[in-house]
Amino acid sequence: MASPSSQSADAKSLLLASQNEGNLSKTSAHILVVDDIANRINAGLGNPAINVAASEVTLVNTLIDDSGSIRMVAGNCEAVRTGHNLILESLGGAKANEGMQAMCMYLNGTQLYDYRPLSGAIKMEPSNYDPDGGTPLYDQSVVFLGTVLAKLQEFTNIGVPAKSISLIVTDGADQHSRKHSASDVASLVDDLLRQENHIVAFMGISDGRTDFRGIARDMGIRDEWILTPGNTQSEIRKAFGLFSQSAVKASQAGNFSGVGGFGG
């Protein structure tokens, strides 16, 4: 059996502790504290908080669309790979990056990497990103944000201040969620934003018909943190660049009150 210092805490206990401390609403706890969701959250917790030698931590979190339309319809695989890698490179050059922990999930339920030091984050390549799935946007956003909330509580439990910067990327509206709605996602986003040291951003890559700004608002994401690039590689890379700049600024800020969104 592994020693306690090599294991992350259990997601259910973390989420219940978060609820007890007033950081997780009753509605959100009802969404997350169920076996199938908690088990999926456990898979993303990765490097135990107790093993992180930092007095303050920033969690950098990405949820990337791996639906077939990225590859077969739009041909944007390389732009998304480049954009994800740009985030890692930009943050790698930021001050105090030793206190950053990164996690990346894909929209269809797999993950590129669980929580680990930024220096150990895996670059996106053709061998690990070849989109061919559907678009369960709301279902996987719940798992993604639930993992962020659980990891934050893990650091709270050991007295280490933690903030988070999250990005959800999609090129289509939800089509394949079976359990959750935009309002479920909004409950989790609201819980994060109430704490005032978390950012949840959204990138909707244009498909020519979807109101991504409306979808993001329904998910609780603030207007200043919504990006809607056109369906070209240059616009997608530019959007990832804007997020990277904002993430670097936020990682260096004592609090997020002065980080005013993509235009600030």
N, C-alpha and C positions, 0 to 999 in steps of 0.2 A: 504493500500500500504506500502511496506517495505521502510525503510529509506534508503537514498543513501549509507550510510556506510555499509549496509548489502547486497548490490548488487555488483556483478562484472560488469565491463563495457561491452558494447555490442561488440561482436567480429568484426563486420564490421568496427566500428569506430576505434577500436584498430589497425586493420590491415591497414586501410587507413592512420592512424597516423604513423605507422611503415614505410609505403611506403614514406610518406612525409619527414620522417627523414632520408631516404636513407638506412634503414635496410631491407626493403622488396623490391625486384626487381619488375619491371612491370610485368614480366612473372609470378612470384609467386602471385602477387596481382590478376592477371587475374584468376589464379587457385582457389584462396581462397575466394575472395570477391563475392561470389554468395550465394543465400539464403540457399540452402540445406547444403552446407559446413559450412557456418557461423552459422547456427542453431545447427549443431552438435558440432561445436567448443564451442558455448555458454554453452552446457551441461557439458563441462569438466572444465570450468573456476573456479568453486567452490568458495573457500574462497576468498573474495575480498582482493586485495592487500592492501587497506587502513586499513584493520584490522590486518595486520601483523606487529608486533612491533619488527622490526629488521632493522639495518642499512645497511645490505647486505643480499641478499637472494640467495640460490642455489635451483634450480628446479630439482627434481629427477623424471625422466619420463620413464615409461616402457610400451611397446606395446607387448603383449603376444599372441602368436598363440593359438587359441582355436578351431582349426580344428579337425575333427574326427580322423585323423591319429595319433594325439598325444595319444589318448586313445585306439583306436581300433586296430591300426597297430603296433605302437611302444611301447605302454604301459608305456609312460613316464610322465604321469600326476603327479605322486608324486615327480619325480625329478624336474619338472618345479615349482611345488608348493614350494618345499624346496628351490630352487634357488631364486625365488622371495622373499621369507621370509628372506633369507640370506642377500639380499641387504638391507632390512629394518633394520635388526639386526646390520649389519656392520656400516651403517650410523648412527644408533641410538647411537652407542658408540663413534662417532667421535666428535671432538671438534666443538663448535659452531653449533651443530645440531638444535638449536632452530631457526636458520635462514633458515632451509630447508623446502620446500614445495614439497609434493609428489603427483603424479597422475599415475594411471594405467588403461590402456585401453586393451580390448581384440580385436583380429583381425577381429571378425565378427560384430563389431560395438557397443557392450555394454561396460561398464566400471566397474571395480572393485571399484574404487573410483575416484572422481574428486579432484581438487587441495585442499589440506588441510595440516596442519602441519604434519611433519613426524611422530610425536607421535600419530596422529589420523589415520594413514594409516592402511588399513585392511589387515590382513594376509590372504594368499590364502589357502583355505581349500577345501575338497571335496564338501562341500555345495555351494561354490561359484565359483568353477572351475571344470567343468565336460565337457571337449571339445567334440563338436559334429557338428561343422560348417564346412565351406569351407575355401578357402585361398585367400581372396581379399587383397593381400599384398600391392599393390600400392594404391588402393582406401583408405584403412584405414591408411596407412602411411601418406597420405596427410592430413587427418583429425588430426591425432596424432601430426605431426610436426606443423600443422597450429595452434593447441591448444597451443603448446609450444611458438610459435612466438607471439600469442596474449597475453599470460600471461606475457611474457617478457616485452611487450609494456605496459601492465597495471602497472608494477612496474616502468618502465621508466617514465610514466606519473606523478608519484608522487615523482620522484627523488630518487628512491631506486635502487642502482646497483644490477643487477641480472645476474647470469650465469646459465647454464643448462647442465645436464648430461642425455642423452637419450639412451635407448637400445631398439632395435627392434629384436624380437625373432620369428623365424619361423622354421618349419621342412619340408617345401615344397616350390616349386616355385609358383609364382602367377598363379592362375587358375580362379579366379572368379571376378576380377576387371572389372568394366563396364565403368568407366569414365576416369581413370587415368593410366599413364604409368610410367615406371622407370624414364624417363626424367623429368616428373612432380615432382616426389619425389626429384630428384637431384637438381632441382631449389631451393626447400625449404632448403635442406641440405646446398647448396652453400651459401644461404643467412645467415644461422646460422654460418657457419664456417668463413665467411668473417669478422665476428665481433670478432673472436679470443678469446671468452670466453665461447664457447659452444663445447660440445662433442656429436657426434652422432655415436653410436656403433651398431654393427649388430652381431647377433648370428644365424647361420644356422646349425640346428641339422641334421646331415647326414641322408639321405634316401638312400644312396648308388648310386645315379645317378645324383643328382642336383649339378651344379656348383655354390655353394652359394657365393663363393668369387667373381665370375663374376657378379652375381646378385647384390651383395652389391656395387660393383664398379659402375655398371650402375645406381644405386640409389644415387651415389655421395659420398658414404662413403669411407673414406680413409683406405688404406690397413692395417695400424697399429691398426685400431679399428674394425677389422673383426675377429670373432671367428667361427671356424667350428668344433665343438666337434663331436666325433663319437656317434652313436646311442646307448649309454649305460648310465645308471643312474649315474655312477661314473664320466664319462666324462662330462656329462651335468652339474652336480653339480660343478665340477672343473671349468668349463667355467663361470658359475655364480659367483664363488668365485673370479676369475680373474677380472670380471667386478666390483664386490664389492670392491676389493682392489683399483682398479683404481678410482672408484667413491669417495672413502674416500680420496685418495690422491688429487683428483681434488677439492673436497669440501674444503680442507684446503689450497689450493694454492691461492696466490694472483692473479695469472693469469695462463693460461693453457699452456704457452710456455714450462714449465718444465715437463709437464705431457705427456710422450712420447708414449702413446698407451699401449697395453697389454704387450709389451716386454720392456717398458721403466719405 
